[in-house]
C-alpha cells in the first residue's frame, strides 16, 4: 500500500524542511482558547502545508480545541463535535463573546472566595451534576495537565485540579477576542462526525483529527469511536470529490514504535508524518518525569 515504514518515515521527516506553499490565512499564533489533549495549534502550520491550495468550505468534524481551525482562519467553515458541552463553548464564542468572557470570570471569582481547590471542586460538581459548556470552559483551563478525562460508564469527569493557576479573566478575555475574530467564518454544530461529513460537497476540504486508537481511550466519547465508520465516511467523501486529510496514530517513543492502523487499501493517495513533539497525555500520565523518549509523530493521510 505504502513504502516500507522505516524508509518512508526517513523520507518524510526530511521533507518537513522543504519550503511548501502555505495558505495566506495560515498565520500561527500562540494564544490557546482551550486546553485539550491533542491540540494541534502549535503544529497546524505543518499540517496546513499539505492542504490543497484552493478549496470550498472547510470542515473540521472533530473540533476539540480547534487548533487547525484557528490557525487556518477560513472564510467559510463548518466546525462540529459530538460533545455537546464543548460545542456550547464555541457557539457562545461565535454568537456572544462577552457572555463567554463573563462565564469564565464568574467561575474564576470563586478562586478568590474559596481558594483554587475548593473553587475547582465546586465547578466540577456542578458539571458532573449537569454538564455545561460554561463549567467545562473553566475546568479545561484549570484541571491537572489540561487533560479532561471521563469515566467510561457514565461520562463523569474525573480529572483533579491542576498545580498551575488558570489564566486571569483579563488574559482569557484577550484570547476570546483573538479567537472570535479568527472563527467568524465558521458555523459551530453539535453533530456526529458522519453527519457533518455528509454535508461536504465537491471541492470542499475535510480535516479529521479523531481520538487516537493507541492512547486516548480515557477521553470523552473515545470509548465508542469507530475508526471503520470514519474510513467509510472518508470513502463516501472521496467519491463525491471532497478532499480529506486525516491525522491519526503515527510513531511513538521517539520513532521506536510505529502504530498499527488498519488503513483500507486505496483509500488514501499520500502518507506524511508530522512531528508534534512530546505527548501531552503522556506528560499527564508520567507526572512531569522525563519525556525525552516520548516524542510523537502523527500520520497525515491524504486522499489527494
C-alpha atoms as a printed R data frame, in Angstrom:
    type eleno elety resid chain resno       x      y      z
1   ATOM     1    CA   UNK     A     1   0.000  0.000  0.000
2   ATOM     2    CA   UNK     A     2   2.703  2.468  1.083
3   ATOM     3    CA   UNK     A     3   6.503  2.360  1.021
4   ATOM     4    CA   UNK     A     4   8.151  0.359  3.845
5   ATOM     5    CA   UNK     A     5   7.521  2.186  7.104
6   ATOM     6    CA   UNK     A     6  11.097  2.916  8.160
7   ATOM     7    CA   UNK     A     7  12.231  4.159  4.755
8   ATOM     8    CA   UNK     A     8   9.027  6.148  4.329
9   ATOM     9    CA   UNK     A     9   9.492  7.875  7.669
10  ATOM    10    CA   UNK     A    10  13.067  8.823  6.825
11  ATOM    11    CA   UNK     A    11  11.965 10.360  3.542
12  ATOM    12    CA   UNK     A    12   9.087 12.299  5.059
13  ATOM    13    CA   UNK     A    13  10.917 13.590  8.109
14  ATOM    14    CA   UNK     A    14  13.475 15.128  5.748
15  ATOM    15    CA   UNK     A    15  10.669 16.695  3.707
16  ATOM    16    CA   UNK     A    16   9.476 18.761  6.682
17  ATOM    17    CA   UNK     A    17  12.256 21.261  5.983
18  ATOM    18    CA   UNK     A    18  11.155 21.781  2.383
19  ATOM    19    CA   UNK     A    19   9.506 25.118  1.681
20  ATOM    20    CA   UNK     A    20   5.945 24.357  0.637
21  ATOM    21    CA   UNK     A    21   3.095 26.740 -0.190
22  ATOM    22    CA   UNK     A    22   1.150 27.836  2.893
23  ATOM    23    CA   UNK     A    23  -2.264 29.485  2.628
24  ATOM    24    CA   UNK     A    24  -2.169 33.225  3.209
25  ATOM    25    CA   UNK     A    25  -4.580 32.915  6.160
26  ATOM    26    CA   UNK     A    26  -2.417 30.343  7.974
27  ATOM    27    CA   UNK     A    27  -0.523 32.590 10.359
28  ATOM    28    CA   UNK     A    28   0.458 30.720 13.528
29  ATOM    29    CA   UNK     A    29  -0.309 32.420 16.826
30  ATOM    30    CA   UNK     A    30   0.269 31.316 20.406
31  ATOM    31    CA   UNK     A    31  -2.859 32.099 22.451
32  ATOM    32    CA   UNK     A    32  -4.940 28.970 23.050
33  ATOM    33    CA   UNK     A    33  -8.612 29.325 23.877
34  ATOM    34    CA   UNK     A    34  -8.951 25.848 25.427
35  ATOM    35    CA   UNK     A    35  -6.555 23.323 26.896
36  ATOM    36    CA   UNK     A    36  -7.299 19.983 25.266
37  ATOM    37    CA   UNK     A    37  -5.497 16.710 24.617
38  ATOM    38    CA   UNK     A    38  -4.348 16.504 21.004
39  ATOM    39    CA   UNK     A    39  -4.363 20.278 20.478
40  ATOM    40    CA   UNK     A    40  -2.789 20.871 17.052
41  ATOM    41    CA   UNK     A    41  -2.442 24.652 17.193
42  ATOM    42    CA   UNK     A    42   1.334 24.658 17.636
43  ATOM    43    CA   UNK     A    43   1.777 22.306 14.675
44  ATOM    44    CA   UNK     A    44  -1.089 23.489 12.490
45  ATOM    45    CA   UNK     A    45   1.246 25.212 10.009
46  ATOM    46    CA   UNK     A    46   2.932 21.862  9.240
47  ATOM    47    CA   UNK     A    47  -0.454 20.239  8.644
48  ATOM    48    CA   UNK     A    48  -1.844 23.103  6.565
49  ATOM    49    CA   UNK     A    49   1.168 22.877  4.238
50  ATOM    50    CA   UNK     A    50  -0.351 19.728  2.816
51  ATOM    51    CA   UNK     A    51  -3.859 21.134  2.255
52  ATOM    52    CA   UNK     A    52  -4.994 21.929 -1.316
53  ATOM    53    CA   UNK     A    53  -4.141 25.459 -2.408
54  ATOM    54    CA   UNK     A    54  -7.792 26.052 -3.216
55  ATOM    55    CA   UNK     A    55 -10.917 24.516 -1.741
56  ATOM    56    CA   UNK     A    56 -14.512 25.412 -0.925
57  ATOM    57    CA   UNK     A    57 -15.892 25.088  2.595
58  ATOM    58    CA   UNK     A    58 -13.534 23.827  5.302
59  ATOM    59    CA   UNK     A    59 -14.944 21.084  7.564
60  ATOM    60    CA   UNK     A    60 -13.499 20.038 10.918
61  ATOM    61    CA   UNK     A    61 -15.787 17.295 12.335
62  ATOM    62    CA   UNK     A    62 -13.631 16.514 15.410
63  ATOM    63    CA   UNK     A    63 -13.293 20.103 16.581
64  ATOM    64    CA   UNK     A    64 -11.849 19.716 20.086
65  ATOM    65    CA   UNK     A    65  -9.820 22.851 20.826
66  ATOM    66    CA   UNK     A    66  -9.912 23.986 17.185
67  ATOM    67    CA   UNK     A    67  -6.161 24.394 16.753
68  ATOM    68    CA   UNK     A    68  -6.103 23.935 12.988
69  ATOM    69    CA   UNK     A    69  -9.312 25.928 12.503
70  ATOM    70    CA   UNK     A    70  -7.879 28.873 14.439
71  ATOM    71    CA   UNK     A    71  -4.611 28.970 12.518
72  ATOM    72    CA   UNK     A    72  -6.250 28.452  9.145
73  ATOM    73    CA   UNK     A    73  -8.950 31.076  9.865
74  ATOM    74    CA   UNK     A    74 -11.052 30.005  6.838
75  ATOM    75    CA   UNK     A    75 -13.581 32.355  5.326
76  ATOM    76    CA   UNK     A    76 -16.209 29.602  5.323
77  ATOM    77    CA   UNK     A    77 -16.202 26.584  7.637
78  ATOM    78    CA   UNK     A    78 -18.378 24.002  9.349
79  ATOM    79    CA   UNK     A    79 -16.820 23.103 12.696
80  ATOM    80    CA   UNK     A    80 -18.512 20.377 14.712
81  ATOM    81    CA   UNK     A    81 -18.151 17.864 17.501
82  ATOM    82    CA   UNK     A    82 -20.234 15.125 19.100
83  ATOM    83    CA   UNK     A    83 -19.514 16.515 22.587
84  ATOM    84    CA   UNK     A    84 -22.359 18.953 23.325
85  ATOM    85    CA   UNK     A    85 -20.759 20.978 26.199
86  ATOM    86    CA   UNK     A    86 -17.698 21.608 24.045
87  ATOM    87    CA   UNK     A    87 -19.831 22.842 21.145
88  ATOM    88    CA   UNK     A    88 -21.656 25.173 23.550
89  ATOM    89    CA   UNK     A    89 -18.349 26.942 24.243
90  ATOM    90    CA   UNK     A    90 -17.685 27.500 20.545
91  ATOM    91    CA   UNK     A    91 -21.227 28.629 19.818
92  ATOM    92    CA   UNK     A    92 -21.063 31.176 22.638
93  ATOM    93    CA   UNK     A    93 -17.696 32.401 21.337
94  ATOM    94    CA   UNK     A    94 -19.260 32.965 17.926
95  ATOM    95    CA   UNK     A    95 -22.590 34.442 18.996
96  ATOM    96    CA   UNK     A    96 -21.803 36.371 22.185
97  ATOM    97    CA   UNK     A    97 -18.136 36.640 23.075
98  ATOM    98    CA   UNK     A    98 -18.815 38.919 26.059
99  ATOM    99    CA   UNK     A    99 -21.020 36.231 27.582
100 ATOM   100    CA   UNK     A   100 -18.176 33.718 27.231
101 ATOM   101    CA   UNK     A   101 -15.805 36.106 28.996
102 ATOM   102    CA   UNK     A   102 -18.308 36.554 31.818
103 ATOM   103    CA   UNK     A   103 -18.879 32.814 32.220
104 ATOM   104    CA   UNK     A   104 -15.173 32.326 32.773
105 ATOM   105    CA   UNK     A   105 -14.858 35.365 35.052
106 ATOM   106    CA   UNK     A   106 -17.755 34.219 37.263
107 ATOM   107    CA   UNK     A   107 -16.094 30.870 37.929
108 ATOM   108    CA   UNK     A   108 -12.634 32.396 38.337
109 ATOM   109    CA   UNK     A   109 -14.108 34.645 41.050
110 ATOM   110    CA   UNK     A   110 -14.760 31.512 43.110
111 ATOM   111    CA   UNK     A   111 -10.985 31.121 43.453
112 ATOM   112    CA   UNK     A   112 -10.818 34.477 45.220
113 ATOM   113    CA   UNK     A   113 -13.612 33.497 47.625
114 ATOM   114    CA   UNK     A   114 -12.965 29.786 48.190
115 ATOM   115    CA   UNK     A   115  -9.405 29.073 47.105
116 ATOM   116    CA   UNK     A   116  -8.363 27.250 43.942
117 ATOM   117    CA   UNK     A   117  -9.023 23.651 45.013
118 ATOM   118    CA   UNK     A   118 -12.445 24.340 46.554
119 ATOM   119    CA   UNK     A   119 -13.453 26.505 43.590
120 ATOM   120    CA   UNK     A   120 -12.442 23.784 41.154
121 ATOM   121    CA   UNK     A   121 -14.311 21.097 43.078
122 ATOM   122    CA   UNK     A   122 -17.440 23.262 43.189
123 ATOM   123    CA   UNK     A   123 -17.419 23.775 39.420
124 ATOM   124    CA   UNK     A   124 -16.556 20.112 38.834
125 ATOM   125    CA   UNK     A   125 -19.525 19.022 40.960
126 ATOM   126    CA   UNK     A   126 -21.760 21.397 39.016
127 ATOM   127    CA   UNK     A   127 -20.531 19.966 35.719
128 ATOM   128    CA   UNK     A   128 -20.967 16.348 36.786
129 ATOM   129    CA   UNK     A   129 -24.481 17.107 38.012
130 ATOM   130    CA   UNK     A   130 -25.454 18.797 34.735
131 ATOM   131    CA   UNK     A   131 -22.753 19.084 32.029
132 ATOM   132    CA   UNK     A   132 -22.487 22.563 30.548
133 ATOM   133    CA   UNK     A   133 -20.108 24.453 28.341
134 ATOM   134    CA   UNK     A   134 -19.714 27.239 30.899
135 ATOM   135    CA   UNK     A   135 -18.395 24.828 33.538
136 ATOM   136    CA   UNK     A   136 -16.303 22.834 31.057
137 ATOM   137    CA   UNK     A   137 -14.597 26.040 29.916
138 ATOM   138    CA   UNK     A   138 -13.256 26.753 33.406
139 ATOM   139    CA   UNK     A   139 -12.418 23.112 34.127
140 ATOM   140    CA   UNK     A   140 -10.355 22.561 30.980
141 ATOM   141    CA   UNK     A   141  -8.289 25.645 31.755
142 ATOM   142    CA   UNK     A   142  -7.684 24.679 35.384
143 ATOM   143    CA   UNK     A   143  -7.580 20.857 35.517
144 ATOM   144    CA   UNK     A   144  -4.398 18.854 36.037
145 ATOM   145    CA   UNK     A   145  -2.215 18.807 32.934
146 ATOM   146    CA   UNK     A   146  -5.036 20.211 30.823
147 ATOM   147    CA   UNK     A   147  -6.240 16.619 30.332
148 ATOM   148    CA   UNK     A   148 -10.029 16.477 30.529
149 ATOM   149    CA   UNK     A   149 -10.736 12.783 31.123
150 ATOM   150    CA   UNK     A   150 -14.013 10.960 31.712
151 ATOM   151    CA   UNK     A   151 -15.220  7.770 33.352
152 ATOM   152    CA   UNK     A   152 -16.213  5.286 30.680
153 ATOM   153    CA   UNK     A   153 -19.538  4.089 32.036
154 ATOM   154    CA   UNK     A   154 -21.267  7.419 32.682
155 ATOM   155    CA   UNK     A   155 -19.112 10.292 31.349
156 ATOM   156    CA   UNK     A   156 -18.232 11.509 34.868
157 ATOM   157    CA   UNK     A   157 -15.298 13.921 34.685
158 ATOM   158    CA   UNK     A   158 -12.548 12.725 36.992
159 ATOM   159    CA   UNK     A   159  -9.529 14.983 36.413
160 ATOM   160    CA   UNK     A   160  -8.257 16.687 39.608
161 ATOM   161    CA   UNK     A   161  -7.331 20.346 39.893
162 ATOM   162    CA   UNK     A   162  -4.028 21.399 38.336
163 ATOM   163    CA   UNK     A   163  -0.961 22.682 40.138
164 ATOM   164    CA   UNK     A   164  -0.909 25.767 37.913
165 ATOM   165    CA   UNK     A   165  -3.069 28.867 38.298
166 ATOM   166    CA   UNK     A   166  -5.580 29.309 35.471
167 ATOM   167    CA   UNK     A   167  -5.195 32.427 33.336
168 ATOM   168    CA   UNK     A   168  -6.828 35.568 34.654
169 ATOM   169    CA   UNK     A   169 -10.173 36.775 33.255
170 ATOM   170    CA   UNK     A   170  -8.322 39.661 31.601
171 ATOM   171    CA   UNK     A   171  -5.919 37.328 29.822
172 ATOM   172    CA   UNK     A   172  -8.725 34.974 28.853
173 ATOM   173    CA   UNK     A   173 -10.733 37.910 27.526
174 ATOM   174    CA   UNK     A   174  -7.906 38.830 25.164
175 ATOM   175    CA   UNK     A   175  -7.826 35.253 23.927
176 ATOM   176    CA   UNK     A   176 -11.559 35.358 23.314
177 ATOM   177    CA   UNK     A   177 -11.184 38.484 21.173
178 ATOM   178    CA   UNK     A   178  -8.495 36.813 19.048
179 ATOM   179    CA   UNK     A   179 -10.429 33.578 18.568
180 ATOM   180    CA   UNK     A   180 -13.715 35.352 17.916
181 ATOM   181    CA   UNK     A   181 -12.129 37.259 15.036
182 ATOM   182    CA   UNK     A   182 -10.420 34.175 13.575
183 ATOM   183    CA   UNK     A   183 -13.519 31.941 13.624
184 ATOM   184    CA   UNK     A   184 -16.235 34.257 12.372
185 ATOM   185    CA   UNK     A   185 -16.431 32.343  9.102
186 ATOM   186    CA   UNK     A   186 -17.389 29.136 10.906
187 ATOM   187    CA   UNK     A   187 -20.714 27.584 11.866
188 ATOM   188    CA   UNK     A   188 -20.423 25.544 15.041
189 ATOM   189    CA   UNK     A   189 -22.665 22.483 15.127
190 ATOM   190    CA   UNK     A   190 -23.332 19.609 17.517
191 ATOM   191    CA   UNK     A   191 -23.063 16.668 15.137
192 ATOM   192    CA   UNK     A   192 -21.719 13.161 14.837
193 ATOM   193    CA   UNK     A   193 -18.719 13.243 12.509
194 ATOM   194    CA   UNK     A   194 -20.509 11.207  9.826
195 ATOM   195    CA   UNK     A   195 -23.429 13.656  9.757
196 ATOM   196    CA   UNK     A   196 -21.044 16.579  9.403
197 ATOM   197    CA   UNK     A   197 -19.016 14.941  6.640
198 ATOM   198    CA   UNK     A   198 -22.181 14.170  4.679
199 ATOM   199    CA   UNK     A   199 -22.611 17.935  4.202
200 ATOM   200    CA   UNK     A   200 -19.299 18.339  2.369
201 ATOM   201    CA   UNK     A   201 -19.563 18.895 -1.386
202 ATOM   202    CA   UNK     A   202 -17.228 18.553 -4.355
203 ATOM   203    CA   UNK     A   203 -14.148 20.727 -3.862
204 ATOM   204    CA   UNK     A   204 -14.639 21.128 -0.089
205 ATOM   205    CA   UNK     A   205 -11.937 20.109  2.397
206 ATOM   206    CA   UNK     A   206 -12.467 17.905  5.463
207 ATOM   207    CA   UNK     A   207  -9.747 17.710  8.118
208 ATOM   208    CA   UNK     A   208 -10.254 14.874 10.615
209 ATOM   209    CA   UNK     A   209  -8.470 14.721 13.956
210 ATOM   210    CA   UNK     A   210 -10.266 11.870 15.778
211 ATOM   211    CA   UNK     A   211  -9.364 10.202 19.090
212 ATOM   212    CA   UNK     A   212  -6.212  8.161 18.647
213 ATOM   213    CA   UNK     A   213  -6.674  4.413 18.920
214 ATOM   214    CA   UNK     A   214  -3.361  3.838 20.677
215 ATOM   215    CA   UNK     A   215  -3.666  6.282 23.556
216 ATOM   216    CA   UNK     A   216  -6.884  8.239 24.046
217 ATOM   217    CA   UNK     A   217  -9.463  5.813 25.450
218 ATOM   218    CA   UNK     A   218  -9.915  7.968 28.578
219 ATOM   219    CA   UNK     A   219 -11.183 10.943 26.576
220 ATOM   220    CA   UNK     A   220 -14.831 11.848 26.220
221 ATOM   221    CA   UNK     A   221 -16.522  9.731 23.547
222 ATOM   222    CA   UNK     A   222 -13.304  7.970 22.543
223 ATOM   223    CA   UNK     A   223 -14.505  4.683 24.023
224 ATOM   224    CA   UNK     A   224 -17.298  4.403 21.458
225 ATOM   225    CA   UNK     A   225 -15.402  5.840 18.487
226 ATOM   226    CA   UNK     A   226 -15.247  3.559 15.436
227 ATOM   227    CA   UNK     A   227 -12.320  4.058 13.086
228 ATOM   228    CA   UNK     A   228 -14.052  1.886 10.491
229 ATOM   229    CA   UNK     A   229 -17.058  4.234 10.480
230 ATOM   230    CA   UNK     A   230 -14.672  7.098  9.844
231 ATOM   231    CA   UNK     A   231 -12.984  5.261  6.972
232 ATOM   232    CA   UNK     A   232 -16.450  4.633  5.471
233 ATOM   233    CA   UNK     A   233 -17.284  8.361  5.679
234 ATOM   234    CA   UNK     A   234 -13.941  9.277  4.136
235 ATOM   235    CA   UNK     A   235 -14.612  6.865  1.259
236 ATOM   236    CA   UNK     A   236 -18.008  8.493  0.668
237 ATOM   237    CA   UNK     A   237 -16.420 11.954  0.664
238 ATOM   238    CA   UNK     A   238 -13.759 10.820 -1.786
239 ATOM   239    CA   UNK     A   239 -16.441  9.543 -4.194
240 ATOM   240    CA   UNK     A   240 -18.081 12.997 -4.110
241 ATOM   241    CA   UNK     A   241 -14.831 14.783 -4.918
242 ATOM   242    CA   UNK     A   242 -14.256 16.068 -1.380
243 ATOM   243    CA   UNK     A   243 -10.640 16.458 -0.232
244 ATOM   244    CA   UNK     A   244  -9.967 14.652  3.065
245 ATOM   245    CA   UNK     A   245  -6.949 14.891  5.371
246 ATOM   246    CA   UNK     A   246  -6.718 12.630  8.422
247 ATOM   247    CA   UNK     A   247  -4.394 12.942 11.427
248 ATOM   248    CA   UNK     A   248  -4.057  9.591 13.173
249 ATOM   249    CA   UNK     A   249  -1.612  7.472 15.171
250 ATOM   250    CA   UNK     A   250   1.881  7.507 13.661
251 ATOM   251    CA   UNK     A   251   5.052  6.815 15.639
252 ATOM   252    CA   UNK     A   252   5.654  6.930 19.387
253 ATOM   253    CA   UNK     A   253   8.626  6.594 21.741
254 ATOM   254    CA   UNK     A   254  10.685  8.917 19.522
255 ATOM   255    CA   UNK     A   255  10.155  6.757 16.438
256 ATOM   256    CA   UNK     A   256  10.767  3.357 18.002
257 ATOM   257    CA   UNK     A   257   7.116  2.302 17.716
258 ATOM   258    CA   UNK     A   258   5.064  2.516 14.524
259 ATOM   259    CA   UNK     A   259   1.390  2.346 15.492
260 ATOM   260    CA   UNK     A   260  -0.504 -0.273 13.522
261 ATOM   261    CA   UNK     A   261  -3.638  1.145 11.897
262 ATOM   262    CA   UNK     A   262  -5.963 -0.912  9.628
263 ATOM   263    CA   UNK     A   263  -5.844  1.568  6.727
264 ATOM   264    CA   UNK     A   264  -8.004  0.371  3.796
265 ATOM   265    CA   UNK     A   265  -6.082 -0.225  0.581
266 ATOM   266    CA   UNK     A   266  -6.502  2.553 -1.969
267 ATOM   267    CA   UNK     A   267  -8.383  4.963  0.287
268 ATOM   268    CA   UNK     A   268  -5.504  7.452  0.589
269 ATOM   269    CA   UNK     A   269  -3.058  8.661 -2.032
270 ATOM   270    CA   UNK     A   270  -0.381 10.015  0.312
271 ATOM   271    CA   UNK     A   271   1.011  9.354  3.757
272 ATOM   272    CA   UNK     A   272   3.058 12.018  5.531
273 ATOM   273    CA   UNK     A   273   4.431 12.220  9.058
274 ATOM   274    CA   UNK     A   274   4.253 15.382 11.194
275 ATOM   275    CA   UNK     A   275   6.387 15.805 14.312
276 ATOM   276    CA   UNK     A   276   4.092 17.054 17.083
277 ATOM   277    CA   UNK     A   277   6.642 16.954 19.896
278 ATOM   278    CA   UNK     A   278   6.101 15.336 23.279
279 ATOM   279    CA   UNK     A   279   2.807 13.726 24.193
280 ATOM   280    CA   UNK     A   280   0.509 15.887 26.349
281 ATOM   281    CA   UNK     A   281  -1.290 12.775 27.561
282 ATOM   282    CA   UNK     A   282   1.988 11.043 28.429
283 ATOM   283    CA   UNK     A   283   3.046 14.165 30.352
284 ATOM   284    CA   UNK     A   284  -0.105 13.804 32.450
285 ATOM   285    CA   UNK     A   285   0.440 10.073 32.998
286 ATOM   286    CA   UNK     A   286   4.126 10.445 33.936
287 ATOM   287    CA   UNK     A   287   3.520 13.391 36.273
288 ATOM   288    CA   UNK     A   288   6.344 15.562 34.989
289 ATOM   289    CA   UNK     A   289   9.008 12.860 34.651
290 ATOM   290    CA   UNK     A   290  11.485 12.881 31.771
291 ATOM   291    CA   UNK     A   291   9.775 12.835 28.381
292 ATOM   292    CA   UNK     A   292  12.776 12.743 26.073
293 ATOM   293    CA   UNK     A   293  11.808  9.279 24.834
294 ATOM   294    CA   UNK     A   294   8.201 10.204 24.172
295 ATOM   295    CA   UNK     A   295   8.266 12.340 21.061
296 ATOM   296    CA   UNK     A   296   5.319 11.643 18.789
297 ATOM   297    CA   UNK     A   297   4.902 11.879 15.021
298 ATOM   298    CA   UNK     A   298   1.389 11.824 13.601
299 ATOM   299    CA   UNK     A   299   0.411 10.169 10.382
300 ATOM   300    CA   UNK     A   300  -1.245 12.598  7.999
301 ATOM   301    CA   UNK     A   301  -3.214 10.604  5.430
302 ATOM   302    CA   UNK     A   302  -4.464 12.437  2.340
303 ATOM   303    CA   UNK     A   303  -6.987 11.408 -0.317
304 ATOM   304    CA   UNK     A   304  -5.434 13.823 -2.803
